[in-house]
């Protein structure tokens, strides 16, 4: 599974590319799936206040303690409107041009 998102600033000068990958195309109940989110500042301008969010479906249960991020930030999880979890990483420092990071976490299929 691969998902791609590009977020552009209102003036079009700052662009954050976000790509999410899963290590499996299909998984059965009880199996774990590892997700990787790659985020990159692909513009020539520093980007501040970067927050990466991922809403899990009810079919996925977050594996506590499995979250890791290659850059400094705060990880927060909270119940979302679908009675699953919203995972959120608030990146501490602005992303310089041509820099980024990697987030990894695991979920168990219910």
N, C-alpha and C positions, 0 to 999 in steps of 0.2 A: 504494500500500500504506500502510495506517495501522494502528498498534498502540498501544493505550492501557493503562497500568498505573497504579494508585493504591496507594501503600504507606502504611499507617497505623501509628503507634507503638502499642506494647502498650496504653497507656492511652487511645488514641483521640484525643489532643489535637494531634498533629502529623501532617500528611498531605502527602506528596510526590506530585505528579501527574507522570507521565512519558508523553510521546507521541513515537512514532517514525514518521517519514514517509520514503518513498522517492520520488525524482523521476520514477520510471517504474513502470508496472504490469508490464512485461515487458521483458527484455533478452536479447540473444543473446551467445554466446561472444565475448569480446574487447571488448564494450561496457562502459562504466563506468556505475555507478549512484551517485548522491549520496544519502546518508542524512542526515536531520536529526533530532536528539533534543532535544526541548524538555522541560525539567524546571522545576517551579514548586512553591514552598512555598505551598499553598493553605489553610494554617491560621493561627491567631493566635499560634503559638509558633515560636521559633527552632529550626531543625533543624541539628544538627551531624553530623559524620562521614558526609557524603553521598558515596556511591560509585555511579556509573552504570556498569553492565556490559552488554556486548552480545556474545553468542556468534555468530560467523559460521558459516554452513554451509560445507561443503567446496566448494560451487559458487562461493563468493565469495572473491576474493583481495584483501586490504586494499592500497590504494595508499599506499605509504610517504610520509610527510610531508603527507598530505592532512587530517590531524586538526586541528581547531581548536575551541576552547572559549571562550565569551564571558566566563567567570569563571575566576579563577586556580585551577589544579589540576595534578595530575600525571597524564600519560597513560602507561599501561603496556599492552603487548600480550604475550601468551604463548600457546603452543600449547595448545589444549583437548583434551579426550578424543576428539573427532571428527577429530583431526588437522587442524584448522583453527585459527582464532585466537579468543581471548577478548580483547576490547577493554575496558579499564577506565580510567575517569576518576575520580580521587580528588580531590574538591573541597576546596580548602584552608580556606576560611573558612565558618563556619556560614551557612546561608541564613536571612535575616530573613523575617518574615511578608510575604507578597505579593511575594516576589522569586524569581528563578530564573535560568536561563541556557539557552544553546543550544550544542549540540555538532554539528559537521558533519564528515563524512568520506566518502571515496569508496572503492568497491570495483570491481574488474574481474570480470566473469563469466568463469568458466573453461569 
